[in-house]
Amino acid sequence: MRPYDHQTKGSKALEPTATEKRVPIELQGKTFLVEDGLHAVLTDMGKVLVALQEEARALKEKAAGFEAFKERLETDNLDLQEQLEKATAELKQFTEASEPAPQEKKGRK
């Protein structure tokens, strides 16, 4: 690697020397000439980034699926709770109606 040259201020592209090999790489729609070793590192990092993006996408889809499942469970739970309350009320009415009426005491008043 070439030592830092404060005269170029890092803004000018330097032509490769005879011993340096530069290869083109495209990043975000722009083409750059980079050293061969850096090209390999950037390519590997790109592969890792793509894999991580795919994993993140899959996790987001899975999270959305879990959210929908949770919503269905909550809705089903509310429906079952309403059914239980209705059944309890019906049972209460049935048991109150089937109890024998209290008998009046016969005697003097």
C-alpha positions as CSV (number, residue, x, y, z in Angstrom):
1,M,0.0,0.0,0.0
2,R,1.2,3.5,-0.8
3,P,2.0,5.8,2.2
4,Y,-0.3,8.7,2.8
5,D,0.6,11.8,0.7
6,H,-0.6,15.0,2.3
7,Q,-0.1,16.8,-1.0
8,T,-2.9,15.0,-2.7
9,K,-5.3,15.6,0.2
10,G,-7.1,12.4,-0.5
11,S,-9.4,13.9,-3.1
12,K,-7.4,13.1,-6.2
13,A,-7.3,9.6,-7.7
14,L,-3.8,8.3,-8.0
15,E,-2.8,6.2,-10.9
16,P,-1.6,2.7,-9.8
17,T,2.1,2.0,-9.8
18,A,3.6,-0.8,-11.8
19,T,3.5,-3.1,-8.8
20,E,-0.1,-2.3,-7.8
21,K,-2.9,-4.1,-9.4
22,R,-6.3,-2.4,-9.3
23,V,-9.6,-3.9,-10.3
24,P,-12.9,-2.3,-10.8
25,I,-15.7,-2.8,-8.3
26,E,-19.2,-1.5,-8.4
27,L,-20.8,-0.2,-5.2
28,Q,-24.2,1.4,-5.1
29,G,-24.1,2.1,-8.8
30,K,-20.7,3.7,-8.9
31,T,-17.5,2.0,-10.2
32,F,-14.3,2.3,-8.3
33,L,-10.8,1.0,-8.9
34,V,-9.5,-0.7,-5.8
35,E,-6.5,-2.8,-5.0
36,D,-7.0,-6.5,-5.6
37,G,-6.8,-7.4,-1.9
38,L,-9.4,-4.8,-1.0
39,H,-11.6,-6.1,-3.8
40,A,-11.6,-9.5,-2.2
41,V,-12.5,-8.1,1.2
42,L,-15.3,-5.9,-0.2
43,T,-16.7,-8.9,-2.1
44,D,-16.8,-11.1,1.0
45,M,-18.4,-8.3,3.0
46,G,-21.0,-7.9,0.3
47,K,-21.8,-11.6,0.5
48,V,-22.2,-11.4,4.2
49,L,-24.3,-8.3,3.9
50,V,-26.7,-9.9,1.4
51,A,-27.0,-13.0,3.7
52,L,-27.8,-10.8,6.7
53,Q,-30.4,-8.8,4.7
54,E,-32.1,-12.1,3.7
55,E,-32.0,-13.3,7.3
56,A,-33.5,-10.0,8.5
57,R,-36.2,-10.2,5.8
58,A,-37.1,-13.7,6.9
59,L,-37.2,-12.7,10.5
60,K,-39.5,-9.8,9.7
61,E,-41.9,-12.1,7.8
62,K,-41.8,-14.6,10.7
63,A,-42.5,-11.8,13.2
64,A,-45.5,-10.7,11.0
65,G,-46.7,-14.3,11.0
66,F,-46.5,-14.4,14.8
67,E,-48.3,-11.1,15.2
68,A,-51.1,-12.4,13.0
69,F,-51.2,-15.6,15.1
70,K,-51.3,-13.6,18.3
71,E,-54.2,-11.5,16.9
72,R,-56.1,-14.7,16.1
73,L,-55.5,-16.1,19.6
74,E,-56.7,-12.9,21.2
75,T,-59.8,-12.8,19.1
76,D,-60.5,-16.5,19.8
77,N,-59.9,-15.9,23.5
78,L,-62.5,-13.1,23.6
79,D,-65.0,-15.2,21.7
80,L,-64.5,-18.1,24.1
81,Q,-64.8,-15.8,27.1
82,E,-68.1,-14.4,25.8
83,Q,-69.4,-18.0,25.2
84,L,-68.3,-18.9,28.7
85,E,-70.2,-16.0,30.2
86,K,-73.3,-16.8,28.3
87,A,-73.2,-20.5,29.3
88,T,-72.6,-19.5,32.9
89,A,-75.6,-17.1,32.8
90,E,-77.8,-19.8,31.3
91,L,-76.7,-22.4,33.8
92,K,-77.4,-19.9,36.6
93,Q,-80.9,-19.3,35.3
94,F,-81.5,-23.0,34.9
95,T,-80.3,-23.9,38.4
96,E,-82.4,-21.0,40.0
97,A,-85.5,-22.2,38.1
98,S,-85.1,-25.8,39.1
99,E,-84.7,-25.2,42.9
100,P,-87.8,-26.1,44.8
101,A,-89.8,-23.1,46.0
102,P,-89.6,-22.5,49.7
103,Q,-92.7,-24.0,51.4
104,E,-94.9,-21.8,53.5
105,K,-95.2,-22.7,57.2
106,K,-98.7,-23.6,58.2
107,G,-99.8,-22.3,61.4
108,R,-101.5,-19.5,63.2
109,K,-100.9,-16.0,62.3
